[in-house]
Amino acid sequence: MKSIIYGKNGHVAMITRDTGIPACRQFDKVLVKVYCAGLNPADAKEIMGDKVPHSWKSARSLLKWHLQDKTPGFDFAGEVMACPSGFYSRGDYVFGTMPPFQGSLSEYVIAPVDQVCLKPTSLTMEEAAAFPLVGLTALQSLSPHINSLEESSSVLIIGGSGGVGHVAIQIAKALGAASVTTICSRYNIDFVRALGADYVVDYTRGQVIPDLEDCVSQIGKPYDLVLDCVSSGDPRDTRQDYVQSITDHMYPSVLVDGPYVRIGGSAKDWVKTGCERAVPILFANGKPFDCWRGPSKLFCVRYPQSSGELKQLRDWAKEGKVKPVVAEVKEFTAEGVQSGFDDILSRRVQGKIVVRIRR
């Protein structure tokens, strides 16, 4: 069985294991023959991304050592080969995610049943493999907020042309947002408009805040929600400093009157998010444990028990409301996967990059 692994030199490698097709005996697992796997920034950044400060060179080296010989990848689409629980039948086409460090860039995967769903019939294998992680991230980060808003809700999505952002524009609309504004470069304006963005701010003009103020004036109200798909603790993502510039215009609101949600942050932010997830304490007022003090908050996607949300994504795809965009399909080789990682790190990809493992 062939798999891609993280190598010793900072690049990926292809290995062949003399194991044949793996056996699936656990009741809560499903064996899938993988046709395509999606690539994400987390894969290209060797999982750790901005979770460990770049100045902590020893810690990052230790984590890289730990990742050696592990398979990257979260997203996959393929064919069921075995499912002890009987929840899926042999021959069913499915899509879903693998747990961290277990990887989808392999000819076969054994995935948790609760992280898998029947593939949307309206999508190709390539499109289905591009969908799970970005779809779950957008849905889980947006739905708690948009569902509680009025029909006139207005959403700002920063980075609308990237993997999460291009799906988030469509999901915000599917959830009922009346107006979606996004920030991107001038090269991606037509792309995001085609996805459903009502207003587009070109950050290359160098006047993001005045342009957002113009959008708010046209909409007639501040943004109810911000989803920031760009900002992170990575030095390459801090040039625009959206968090500081936009949150400076909150409370009393000029631009935003609602939550500012980020999918990237500093090491301290990831620790806070981890604490919230590990300690789900409810206080007397019925609210969960909250480490955050301030206008912005880091969001972390949840993989377990996500099959219901994958079904929602599948239904929207069937209805034509949401469709992932595949920017390029790479070959299932070390060179192909590394090329995909390099493209992702260039921050110039429209949509998602996918690896075709078999036709």
matplotlib code that plots the C-alpha trace (Angstrom):
import matplotlib.pyplot as plt

x = [0.0, 1.4, 1.3, 2.8, 4.8, 6.5, 10.3, 13.4, 14.4, 11.2, 9.8, 7.4, 8.3, 6.4, 6.6, 5.2, 4.2, 4.1, 0.8, -1.7, -5.2, -5.6, -8.2, -11.0, -12.4, -13.5, -17.2, -16.9, -14.6, -14.9, -12.3, -12.2, -10.3, -9.2, -9.7, -8.8, -7.4, -7.6, -4.6, -4.9, -2.6, -2.4, -0.8, 1.6, 2.6, 3.2, 0.2, 1.8, 1.4, 1.1, 0.4, 4.1, 5.9, 8.5, 11.0, 10.7, 13.1, 13.9, 10.2, 9.4, 12.3, 11.1, 7.6, 9.0, 10.9, 7.6, 5.9, 8.4, 7.0, 3.4, 0.9, -0.4, -3.9, -7.4, -9.9, -10.7, -13.3, -13.5, -15.2, -16.2, -14.5, -15.7, -17.8, -18.2, -21.2, -23.1, -23.7, -22.2, -22.2, -19.3, -19.3, -20.8, -19.0, -18.2, -16.3, -15.0, -12.0, -9.2, -8.2, -5.0, -1.7, -3.5, -3.6, -5.6, -2.8, -2.8, -4.3, -6.6, -7.7, -9.6, -11.7, -14.1, -17.7, -18.8, -16.4, -17.8, -20.9, -22.2, -20.6, -22.7, -23.8, -23.5, -19.8, -16.8, -14.4, -12.0, -14.6, -15.8, -12.3, -11.8, -15.0, -14.9, -12.4, -13.2, -16.9, -16.9, -14.7, -17.1, -20.3, -19.2, -17.8, -20.7, -23.8, -23.9, -23.9, -25.9, -28.7, -29.2, -29.3, -32.1, -32.9, -31.0, -27.7, -24.5, -21.3, -17.7, -15.4, -11.7, -9.8, -12.8, -10.8, -8.9, -9.9, -12.2, -13.1, -14.5, -16.8, -17.7, -19.1, -21.5, -22.4, -23.1, -25.6, -27.0, -27.5, -29.5, -27.1, -28.6, -25.3, -21.8, -18.7, -15.3, -11.7, -9.3, -6.9, -8.0, -7.1, -9.8, -12.7, -14.6, -14.0, -15.6, -18.4, -19.3, -19.5, -22.1, -20.2, -22.3, -19.4, -15.7, -12.8, -9.5, -6.8, -4.1, -5.6, -4.2, -7.3, -9.2, -10.9, -12.2, -13.5, -15.2, -16.8, -18.2, -19.6, -21.2, -22.7, -24.3, -25.5, -27.0, -25.8, -22.5, -21.4, -23.1, -20.2, -16.6, -14.9, -11.2, -9.6, -6.3, -4.8, -2.6, 0.5, 2.6, 4.8, 3.7, 0.1, 0.5, 1.2, -2.4, -3.1, -6.8, -7.6, -6.2, -7.4, -11.0, -11.5, -10.3, -13.6, -15.8, -17.7, -19.1, -19.6, -18.6, -17.7, -18.8, -21.4, -20.9, -18.3, -14.9, -14.0, -10.5, -9.4, -5.7, -3.9, -0.9, 0.3, -1.5, -4.8, -4.5, -3.9, -7.1, -9.1, -7.7, -8.7, -12.2, -12.5, -11.0, -13.0, -16.6, -17.8, -21.2, -21.5, -24.6, -25.8, -25.8, -22.9, -19.9, -16.4, -14.9, -11.2, -11.6, -11.6, -11.8, -13.5, -11.9, -11.9, -10.1, -12.2, -11.0, -12.8, -14.3, -13.9, -15.6, -19.4, -19.3, -21.2, -24.4, -22.7, -21.2, -24.7, -25.8, -22.9, -24.0, -27.6, -26.4, -24.2, -27.1, -29.3, -26.6, -26.1, -22.5, -19.8, -16.0, -13.7, -10.7, -7.9, -5.6, -5.3, -1.9, -0.5, -0.1, 3.7, 6.1, 6.8, 3.1, 2.2, 5.2, 4.2, 0.7, 2.1, 4.4, 1.4, -0.7, 2.1, 2.4, -1.1, -2.2, -4.6, -8.2, -10.1, -8.5, -5.8, -6.5, -4.4, -5.7, -4.8, -6.6, -9.0]
y = [0.0, 3.4, 6.4, 9.9, 10.6, 13.6, 13.2, 14.2, 17.1, 19.1, 17.6, 14.7, 11.2, 8.2, 4.9, 1.4, -0.7, -4.5, -4.8, -5.2, -3.9, -3.1, -5.0, -3.1, -4.9, -2.0, -1.4, 2.3, 2.4, 2.2, 1.0, 3.3, 2.9, 6.5, 8.1, 11.7, 13.6, 17.3, 19.4, 22.1, 24.8, 22.6, 19.9, 22.2, 23.7, 20.2, 20.4, 22.7, 25.9, 28.8, 26.7, 26.8, 30.2, 30.3, 31.6, 28.3, 26.6, 23.6, 22.9, 23.1, 20.8, 18.3, 18.4, 17.9, 14.9, 13.5, 14.0, 12.0, 9.0, 10.2, 10.6, 14.1, 15.0, 15.3, 15.2, 12.3, 10.8, 7.2, 3.9, 1.8, -1.6, -2.7, -1.4, -3.8, -1.7, -2.1, 1.7, 1.8, -0.9, -2.1, 0.0, 3.2, 6.4, 8.5, 11.6, 12.7, 13.5, 11.6, 12.4, 14.5, 12.5, 9.6, 11.1, 10.7, 10.7, 6.9, 4.3, 3.1, 4.7, 3.4, 6.4, 6.9, 6.3, 9.5, 11.5, 10.1, 10.7, 9.5, 11.6, 14.2, 12.8, 16.2, 16.5, 14.7, 12.8, 15.7, 18.2, 15.9, 15.5, 19.3, 19.8, 18.2, 20.3, 23.7, 22.9, 21.9, 24.9, 27.3, 25.7, 25.2, 28.8, 30.6, 28.7, 29.4, 33.1, 33.5, 31.2, 33.6, 36.7, 38.5, 38.1, 41.2, 39.8, 41.0, 39.0, 40.0, 37.2, 38.0, 36.0, 34.9, 33.4, 30.8, 27.3, 28.1, 31.5, 30.6, 27.9, 30.3, 32.8, 30.2, 28.7, 32.2, 32.6, 29.1, 29.9, 33.0, 35.9, 38.8, 40.4, 39.0, 41.2, 39.7, 41.0, 39.7, 40.9, 42.5, 39.3, 37.4, 39.9, 38.2, 34.8, 35.8, 37.7, 34.5, 32.7, 35.1, 37.9, 41.1, 43.5, 43.1, 45.0, 44.9, 44.9, 45.8, 49.3, 49.9, 51.4, 48.5, 50.4, 53.3, 50.7, 48.7, 51.9, 52.5, 49.0, 49.4, 52.7, 51.0, 48.0, 50.4, 48.7, 47.3, 43.8, 41.3, 38.8, 38.7, 35.4, 36.0, 33.3, 35.1, 36.2, 33.8, 33.6, 32.9, 36.0, 35.8, 36.4, 39.4, 42.1, 43.3, 43.1, 42.8, 41.9, 45.1, 47.5, 46.1, 45.5, 49.1, 50.0, 47.9, 48.8, 51.3, 49.8, 51.6, 48.6, 45.6, 44.9, 41.3, 38.5, 38.5, 34.8, 33.8, 30.4, 31.2, 32.7, 32.8, 29.9, 31.5, 31.5, 27.8, 27.1, 29.0, 27.1, 23.8, 24.7, 25.5, 22.2, 20.2, 21.8, 22.2, 23.5, 25.2, 28.1, 29.0, 31.3, 28.3, 29.6, 27.4, 28.0, 30.9, 31.9, 34.9, 38.5, 40.9, 41.3, 38.4, 34.7, 31.7, 28.9, 25.3, 22.8, 19.7, 16.4, 13.8, 13.4, 15.6, 13.2, 15.2, 18.4, 16.5, 15.5, 19.2, 20.0, 17.2, 18.4, 22.0, 20.6, 18.6, 21.8, 23.8, 26.1, 25.2, 23.9, 23.7, 24.9, 22.7, 25.0, 22.1, 18.3, 17.0, 13.5, 11.0, 11.3, 13.0, 15.6, 16.2, 16.6, 18.8, 21.0, 21.3, 22.3, 24.9, 26.4, 26.6, 28.4, 30.9, 32.1, 32.5, 29.5, 30.1, 27.4, 24.0, 21.7, 18.0, 14.9, 12.2, 8.8, 6.6, 7.2]
z = [0.0, -1.1, 1.2, 1.4, 4.6, 6.1, 5.4, 7.3, 5.1, 5.4, 2.2, 1.7, 0.5, -1.0, 0.8, 0.0, 2.9, 2.4, 4.2, 1.4, 2.0, 5.7, 7.7, 9.3, 12.4, 14.6, 14.8, 14.7, 11.7, 7.9, 5.4, 2.3, -1.0, -1.6, -5.0, -4.1, -1.1, -0.5, 0.6, 3.3, 4.8, 7.9, 5.8, 4.1, 7.5, 9.0, 11.2, 13.7, 11.6, 13.9, 17.0, 17.9, 17.7, 14.9, 17.4, 19.4, 17.0, 19.4, 20.0, 16.2, 15.5, 18.1, 16.5, 13.0, 14.3, 15.8, 12.4, 10.5, 8.7, 9.5, 6.6, 6.0, 4.8, 6.3, 3.4, 1.3, -1.1, -2.1, -2.1, 1.0, 1.1, 4.5, 7.4, 10.4, 11.8, 8.5, 8.5, 5.0, 2.3, 0.2, -2.9, -1.4, -2.4, 0.6, 1.7, 5.0, 7.2, 9.0, 12.6, 12.9, 12.3, 10.7, 7.2, 4.0, 1.4, 1.2, -1.1, 1.7, 5.0, 8.0, 9.1, 12.0, 10.9, 12.5, 10.3, 7.0, 4.9, 1.5, -1.2, -3.0, -6.3, -7.8, -7.2, -8.8, -6.6, -6.9, -5.7, -2.9, -1.6, -1.6, 0.5, 4.0, 6.0, 4.5, 4.6, 8.2, 9.2, 7.5, 8.7, 12.3, 12.6, 10.9, 11.9, 15.6, 14.8, 11.6, 12.9, 15.8, 13.6, 12.0, 8.3, 7.4, 8.8, 7.2, 7.2, 6.4, 5.3, 5.1, 2.5, 0.4, -2.5, -0.4, 0.7, 3.7, 2.4, -1.0, 0.7, 3.6, 1.1, -0.2, 3.2, 4.7, 1.9, 2.4, 6.1, 5.2, 5.4, 3.5, 2.6, 2.3, 1.9, 1.3, 1.2, -1.5, -4.1, -7.3, -9.2, -7.4, -7.5, -10.4, -8.7, -5.3, -7.0, -8.9, -5.6, -4.3, -2.6, -2.7, -1.9, -2.5, -1.0, -2.8, -0.2, -2.8, -2.9, 0.5, 2.0, 3.5, 6.4, 4.2, 1.7, 4.4, 5.7, 2.2, 2.1, 5.6, 4.4, 1.4, 3.5, 6.0, 9.1, 10.6, 10.0, 12.4, 12.1, 10.8, 9.7, 9.3, 7.1, 6.8, 10.1, 12.0, 14.1, 11.0, 10.2, 6.6, 7.6, 9.8, 7.2, 6.9, 10.6, 10.1, 13.7, 15.1, 12.3, 12.2, 15.9, 16.5, 14.9, 17.2, 20.3, 19.8, 16.4, 13.2, 11.1, 13.2, 15.8, 16.6, 16.9, 15.2, 14.5, 13.4, 12.1, 12.9, 15.8, 18.1, 20.3, 23.3, 21.3, 20.6, 24.3, 25.1, 22.5, 23.8, 27.3, 26.3, 24.4, 27.3, 30.0, 28.8, 32.2, 32.3, 34.8, 36.8, 34.0, 31.6, 29.5, 28.7, 30.0, 28.0, 28.1, 25.8, 26.8, 23.9, 20.5, 18.6, 19.2, 17.7, 16.2, 15.9, 13.7, 15.3, 13.5, 15.7, 15.3, 12.1, 9.8, 10.3, 9.2, 6.2, 5.3, 5.4, 3.1, 0.8, 0.7, -0.1, -2.9, -4.3, -4.2, -6.0, -3.1, -2.3, -4.5, -3.8, -6.4, -7.4, -8.5, -9.6, -9.4, -8.5, -9.1, -6.3, -6.1, -3.6, -6.2, -6.9, -3.2, -2.5, -5.4, -3.9, -0.6, -2.2, -4.1, -0.9, 0.9, -1.9, -0.8, -4.4, -4.7, -5.7, -3.9, -3.1, -4.4, -4.7, -5.1, -7.4, -5.9, -8.4, -11.3]

ax = plt.figure().add_subplot(projection="3d")
ax.plot(x, y, z, "-o")
ax.set_aspect("equal")
plt.show()
